[in-house]
Amino acid sequence: MNITIYTSPTCQPCRQLKPALFKAAVDRDWTVEEWNIREKGIPDGVSAVPTVRVHQDDGSFKQFVGTGEIKDALMI
């Protein structure tokens, strides 16, 4: 599975969430891409950080916004 986390360097929830997210990804053998919105811009459909997209094999994705939703996403 591949996930993308959209972050900002000034986002405190992003900084708190990233270590847990990366650990969960390693434990599950997922691939993680971090997308810094300050460097790369804000992609369509992302309205807040942190946002996580869990990419499916068929090209679709599930999107989770905010620490509460993202913590729930770790249960996938």
C-alpha positions in Angstrom: 0.0 0.0 0.0 1.2 3.5 -0.7 0.3 6.6 1.4 1.0 10.3 1.0 1.0 12.7 3.9 0.5 16.3 3.2 2.3 18.5 5.7 3.7 21.9 6.4 6.8 22.7 8.4 4.9 25.1 10.7 2.1 22.6 11.4 2.4 21.3 15.0 -0.1 18.4 14.5 1.9 17.4 11.4 5.1 17.2 13.5 3.4 15.2 16.2 1.7 12.8 13.8 4.6 12.0 11.4 6.6 9.7 13.7 3.6 7.5 14.5 2.5 7.5 10.8 6.0 6.5 9.6 6.3 3.8 12.3 2.9 2.4 11.3 3.9 2.4 7.7 7.2 0.5 8.4 5.3 -2.0 10.6 2.9 -2.6 7.7 5.4 -2.5 4.9 3.7 0.5 3.3 5.4 3.1 1.2 5.2 6.7 2.5 5.6 9.9 0.5 5.7 13.2 2.4 4.4 16.2 0.5 5.5 19.5 1.9 2.9 22.0 0.8 5.4 24.9 1.2 7.8 23.3 -1.3 5.4 21.6 -3.7 2.2 23.6 -3.4 -1.3 22.4 -2.5 -2.7 19.7 -4.7 -6.3 19.6 -5.7 -8.6 18.2 -3.0 -6.3 19.0 -0.1 -7.7 21.8 2.0 -5.9 21.4 5.3 -2.8 19.8 6.9 -2.2 17.2 8.0 -4.0 15.2 5.3 -3.2 11.6 4.4 -4.2 9.8 1.3 -4.2 6.0 1.3 -3.8 5.0 -2.4 -5.6 1.8 -3.6 -4.3 -0.5 -6.3 -7.0 0.7 -8.7 -5.7 4.3 -8.6 -8.4 5.6 -6.2 -7.6 6.8 -2.7 -9.2 7.4 0.6 -8.5 10.7 2.2 -8.2 11.5 5.9 -7.9 15.1 7.2 -6.8 16.1 10.7 -5.2 14.1 13.4 -8.4 12.3 14.6 -9.3 11.0 11.1 -5.6 10.1 10.4 -5.3 8.1 13.7 -8.4 6.2 12.5 -6.8 5.6 9.2 -3.9 3.8 10.9 -6.4 1.1 11.7 -6.7 0.2 8.0 
